[in-house]
């Protein structure tokens, strides 16, 4: 059950401040102390906006990452990172992110950097708010690596990455992390053509060291690169197999899909908590508190308050900061309206 009925949370990412976008283009002009200050200040900005909105759970906004997962490849040994994308011009799409070449056995002797991110978040965050860390899973991480050498296909690359991600999860727990999301959007995107039972096996082996040691969740996403999806936007191919994911909570995006398949909430809630995306990160329509409250009431037709939390559909990194800030504030206000109606305030 939820630590607080009708909790408000986020997926992970948050838009970079404009000054950070500018600074990233001029990193060669900064010294090590300047860069450390830059990272702290960016996380402080993300924390400020989330805390000001009144969220129950916040993240560091993934302010020190490139996208939600791309910077992780810099921690891997046995990889030659791509120097230039295969397509540089035209409408943004996933083919503008190429693949890195594998040059040898995959290792991450320094970890993947998530522990340092969490420690920074804990140092800078205000008291009284729950802190959440997120790590991409091995299947999703394998997507940007070109199979080769000892790894003939994506499955082999995934298996090589699995213990690396496992070790990162363990290190996060040892560092005091109590709320952890393992993101596997590639599983959601490709469940229509791959074996979902195989996906569940990979996921469960990955998170095995974390089960029972923290509040564990996963986000079933259809992609949000430049605000665009990459997979068929239906949850049908994932279930019932994904009911066997070893997590406390499953997050579903609903707002951008006009609440299609909302009845699935009832099936999931019989076993696990459900976090529902009721704010559309792909749209610049700013949902009003009344909109949010109506959506919460609609979700309550399928599960009790003790099983539900609410968030944006996906990470907010592809949504302008002014819109992200207002969407989060209205999300919290709308959920509070329903809490008060139910006597849960």
Helices and strands as residue ranges (DSSP letters): E 7-8, H 18-24, G 27-29, H 32-53, E 57-58, G 70-75, E 77-80, G 94-96, E 100-107, H 114-124, E 130-131, E 133-136, H 138-142, E 145-146, H 154-174, E 179-183, H 185-190, H 196-207, E 215-220, G 236-238, G 241-244, E 249-253, G 255-257, H 264-269, E 273-279, H 289-299, G 305-307, E 308-312, H 321-342
